[in-house]
């Protein structure tokens, strides 16, 4: 029996590829800590960013760090794990 679902590793590879493409085509990248926001607040933020021509993406730190490395961005991964990020 063949399974049509993708393996977790394949999904991660696709995510990193997608993030890398978005990073390379972006004019500006902004990072923020969204912890503590309600779903309504996060949705409102997403709408405002979209109205301004942007896109809000939530990604795992490790996958984002890989995409940034592939894109030759200098990024301190310890910063992403800190409370101030």
C-alpha positions, 0 to 999 in steps of 0.5 A, a space after each residue: 500500500 502506497 502512502 501519499 502523505 509526506 514524511 516529516 523530513 520531506 516537509 521540513 526540507 520543503 519548509 526550508 526551501 520555501 523560507 529560503 525563497 521568501 528570504 531571498 526575495 524580501 526587501 525587509 525581514 523583521 523578527 518578533 516574539 509573538 508569545 502572549 498574543 491572543 489568536 485575535 491579536 495575531 490575526 489582526 497583526 497578520 491583516 495589518 502586515 498584509 495590508 502593508 504588502 507584507 507577510 507574517 510567517 510563523 516558523 520553527 527557529 531551527 528551520 528558519 536558521 537553516 534558511 537564513 544560513 542558506 541565504 548567507 544571512 548572519 544570524 545569531 541563533 542564540 538570539 532567537 532562543 532568548 526572551 528578548 527576541 
